[in-house]
Amino acid sequence: MAHPKLQVHPEDFDGPEAIVWLASHKDSSSADLRLKHGLSRPFSSWIAQLEVRRKYGTKFPALLQSNWIFPTGQAAEQSSSERTAQYKAGLISTPYTVDLCAGMGIDSWAFNQRIGNHGHFVNELDPGLSQLLKVNLKNTEHTATTAEAALPDLKRWLHEKNVAPSEVTIYLDPDRRTGAGKSVALGDASPNVVILQHEFLKLSRTLLTKHSPMVDLKALHELEYLCEIHVVEYQGECKEVLAIQRAEYTGEPTIKAVVLQEHSLEVLNYLNNEAERVPFVTELEQFLIQPGPGLAKSALHESLAVAEEWKKWTVGNLYTASERPTPSPFYKCYKVIELAKPYKLELPPEGGAIERIGYPEHPEVIRKKLGWKEGRENKLFAVKRGKEKLMVLVKRLE
């Protein structure tokens, strides 16, 4: 690994030597190359490119086909993926955009790809990342300071271009990490969007902020004029929560669960929570429904259950139905095979997955006791309901 404070230098890619070296070493061990070259330039910068391309090839496919210079360290790891960045870009309708905490710049890249983009302002506090952004993001206004300190330059840029607030969207991905670990409270992030939101909304039509997947959605109501909350799922994980504020908006925010696929997306949204209308049952019917991570985070599974006439099982966020639900990317559906006391099941020989909900033993311990191999077609839910322990064998339905 490179020294964490030694950032990639853009000037190490000025000549054709970098392209030739990267092509000739694409199959070389990065550990061997580090041992051979140490932290000497330009090799440290070139080796960093090899590492990012190997580790994050599916995360940044378009950037890998361009001349994008990737940073070393955590910037690539913590960055949005191209797919989630493109989704955010699709939420923007104004001709001018602002990214005040750009990181490695993937969101700014997506904003600049939009049809109808007339100008972009980008700020990044880290000087190493900022100098890479100047090379990677051409025809863009750049600053390298805190989001608060960048405001005078932003105002000057907007004034020089004669841009009205109605033509601007400001995007903010605050730093949610503290010395004690990850921070999920809005006021603990840097910059503090709760304090700065009024200043941002004076300069823009829309304020779009990215929040941790762990954030409490109720905490987002600290944001004034909040009109939409998007819970974004991609590749089986809840990746990010987006909040959209528009000046003078009144009313309750619409909550949207979003499942991204490579070239498409599905959106589910409800304004009203009708959870009190979902009947609870202690017995399982023929089918078991498990909300996906995005649907679970959004809590829209409760409204969906009402619409689909599911019943809420008294375990976790699981639902049951007598008729097979329509296939959907928002949830997984299983056919119930058997429900029994722990370790009293007759298991199919082809194996399956194991998931616990409140159950005291780890899935690997359960698997060892059962002597059951891994598989995809079947699944075992080990659950605890009050003092009662149960195991449910189900078959996955595609």
N, C-alpha and C positions, 0 to 999 in steps of 0.2 A: 504494500500500500504506500502511496505517496504521503509525504508529510502533510498533515491536515491543513497547515497554513500555507502550503505551497500551491498556489492556484495556477491553472493553465494560463499561458501567455498567448494572446492572439497573434503577436508578431512571429511566433514559432511556426506559423502556417502561411507566411507571406510568399514563400517560394514553392516550386514544384517538389522539393525534396520530401516534404511531409507526405504528399500523396503517394510517392514512390515507396517510402519507408513503410507506411501503413499497409499498402498492398502486399509488400514482401514479407510482412510480419503478422499478417492476419491470423495465422495458425500458431503463432509462437506463444509460449507460456508467458503471461504478464509477470509472474513471480520471477522467472528467470531473467526477464528483461530488466526488472527492478534491481535484481541482484547485480546484473552486469553494468547498468548505467546509473544506479542510485538516483539522486535527485537532480542530476545534471540536465540542463536544457540543451536542446529542445526535446530530448528524449522523454523527460517526465511529462511534458504536455502531450506527446504522441502516444505514450503508453496509456495515459488517462483516456484517450479516445478509444483505444482498443478495448479497455475495460468496460466503458459505457456501452459500446456497440454490442458487446457480448452479453452483458447483463440486462440491458434494457432495449434490445432490438425490437421487441413487440410493443414496447411502450411508446417509442418514437419512430415509427416506420418511415414517415415522410421526411423527417429531419435527417435520417440516415442516408437518404438519397440526395440530400443537398450538401452544401458546404458548411453546415452548422458546426460550430466549435463547442463541444460539451465541456462543462466544468468538472473538476474533481470534487471529492467530498460528498456531502449529503444533499447538495442542491438537486442533483438528478433524481436521487431516491425520493425526496420529499415533493418533487414537482408533480403537478397534474400530468396525466397522460395526454397524448394528442387527442384521443377520443373525448375525454371529459372537457378539454380546452375547447374543442370544436362545438361541443354542446353549449358551453357558456357563450361562445361567439354568436351562436344562433339565437340567443336571448336578447341580443343587442340590436336596436333599430336606429340608433343615432349615427350621424356621419363621423363624429369625433369620439375617440375613446382615450381613457387615462388608466394606466396601471401603476399604482403607487407602491407596490411591494412585489416587484417583478420576479425575483428569484432568478432561475436560469432562463426565464422568458417565454415559456411555452404558451402561456395564455396570451401574452402580447403578440406572439407569432400568429395565433389563431385569429385574434382581433384584426390583424393586418391583412389576413386572407379574405376578409369579408368583401363582398360586392357592395360598393357604395361607401367604402372607407375613404375618408378625406384627410384624416390626420390622426396621429397617435402620439401620446406623451407617456414616457416610461421612466420610472424611478426605481432605483435599487440601492439600498444602503451599503451593502458590501462592495468595496472598491474593486475586488477581483472579479466578481460577477458583473459589475457595472461595465468594466472595460470589455468584457466579452459581449455584452449586449450591444455595445456601440458597433461592433463588427457584425454581429448576427442580425441585428435589426436596423437596416438602412432606412434612410428617409424618415427618421423618427427623432423626436425631441428627447434628449436624455438629461437626467440629473442623477446625482449619487449622494443621497442624504436621507434623513428620516422623512416619513410621509408628511409630517407637519411642516418640516423645514422646506419641503419641495413646493409648498403652496404658493409662495410669492412668484417662483419661476413659472408655475402652472398658470397663475392669473395673468402674468405677462404674456405667455404664449397664446392664451385664449384672446387676450386683448389685441395682440398684433395680428391675429388671424380674423379678428372681428367675429368671434364665435359666441353665439348666445347660449345660455344654460340649457335651453330646450334641445340643443344639438349635441349634448355631451352625455356620455355615460362614464362614471368613475367606477373602477373595479379595485377591490381591496382584498388581499389575502393576508390577514395579520399574522404575525409570528405568535403562535400559541404555545411555544415551548418556554419553560422557565428553568431555573437551576434545579428545581425539584422534580422536573419531568414535564409531561404535557399539561397544558392548561386548557380547560374547556370553558371557563367563565369569560364572557365577552369583555368585562372590564379588566381582566388580567392580561389580555392579549396586547400586543404592541404593533401598530398604534391602537389606542383605545377608541374604537369606532363609536361607542356610546357617547363619548364626550365630543368627538369630531363630526358626528353625523350632520349636524345643522350646517357647519361650514362647508362640508362636501355638497350638501343638497342646494346650497346657494349657487354653486358653480355648475350644477348638472341637472338634467331631467331625471336621471336614474342613478341610484347607488346600488351596485351589485357587490355583495360581500360573500366570501367563502368561509365556511366554518367547519370545525372538526366533525367527523361522523359521530363522535361521542357527545356532542352538544345537546343539552336539554332543549327541545323545540320551544318550550314555554319561555325559556330565557331569551329567545329571539324577540319577544314582545317588548324588550327594552329598546328595540329599534323603532323609531317613530315612522309613521306613514308606511308601515310594512304591508305590502300588497300580495307578495307571493313567497312561499317557501318551497324549494325544490330539494327533494331527497334523492340523490343520484346513485344508482347501483350500476356497477360495471364489472364484468367477469366474476360474478357471484359474490361481490362484496359491496357494502355501502361505502362509497369512496368519499363523498363530500356532501355537505348541506349548504345550499345557496339561499341567500336572503335578498329579495329585491324590494327596494324602497323607492317610491316616487312621491315627490313633493306634493303635499296637500291631499294625498290619498286618504280616504276615510272608509271605515268598515273593517271587517275581519279579513285576515290574509287567506288566500287560497293555498292549501297544501297539496303538493303534487309529488307523487311517487314516480320516479323515472327509471326505466331499465334501458340501458344503452346496449346496443349490439354494434357490430363492426360498421354496418352501413345503414342502420335503421334504429328506431327507438320506439318505445311504448310509454305512454303517459297516462296515469290514473289520477284524477283529482276530485275532491269533494270539498264543499264549504262546511257542511254540517256534520257533526258527530252524532250518529244515531246508535251508539253502543248500547244504550239502555234497552233497545228493542231486540238485541241478540239473545235468544234463549240459551241457557246453560244446561248441559246434560252431564251425567256421570258415566253413562254408557256410550261406547263407540258404535256408530252405525257402519255401513259397508265401506265408506271411504274416509280417509284422513287427509286433511289439508294443512300444509305448513307454509305460512307466509315467507317470502324471500326476505333478505336483509333490508332492502329498500322499503318494501311494504311494511315490514315490522317497525322500522324506525319511524316511518311517517304516521303510524297508528291508523292508517286508512283501511287496514284489514277489517276493522270493526264495521265500517260503513259498507265495505265490499261484502261482508258476511250477511248484512241485512239485504243487500240487493240480490245476492245469490241464494238466500234462504238457507245458509249454513247454520249449524248449531255450535256453540262454544263448548269445547270439552274443558273440564275443570283442571287442566294441566297446561301451563305455559301459554303460548299463543296458538295452540292447536285447535282446529275446527273439524267437524265431522258432518257428513251428509249421506243420505240414503241413495242419491243419484250421483253419477260421476260428473264432477265439475268440468266445465269447458277448459281445455288446455290454455295455459297463460304463462308468460314469463314472470309474472308477479308472485307466483306461488308454485309449490310442488304438491302433486297429488299422489296418494298411495291407496292401494286396495288393502284393507285390513284382513290379515290372515289369521292371526291368533293373539289373544290377550291372556296373560297368565301371571302367576306369581314368579318372582325371580328364579331363573335357571330351570323353569319347568316347561320350556317351549320345545316343540319339535322343529328343529331348524333344517332348512333346505341345504343340501351339500354344496351348492354353488357359491355359498358365502354371501356376505353383505356388509353394509356399513353399520356403525353403531354410534348413536348419539344419546347423551344423557341430559335429562332436564330435572335438576334438583336431586339427582341420584348421587349417593355418596361415593361410589366407586368410579375410577377413571375408565374410559372406554377400553383401554388396552388391558386393564385388569379383567374387565368383563369378558373381553375376547379370549383371553387366556383360560379363564374358568370354563367358558363355553366350548373351547377348542374349535372355534369357528373362524374360517379364513376370510380375508377381505374379498369384497365383491361389490358390484354396482347395482344389480337387479333388485336386491332385497335390502331392507333396513330394519334395524332393531332400535326401538326407542326404550331406553331404561329411564323410568320416571318415578318421582316420589310425590305423592299427593297427600299432604298432611303427614300422618305416620305410616301411610300405606305405600309399599313399593310394588311397582308393576313393570312388566316388560311386554311391549307390543311389537309383534312381527308384522311387517307390511311389505308389499311388493310395489316397486316404483312403476308409475304409469307415465309414459312419455307424452 
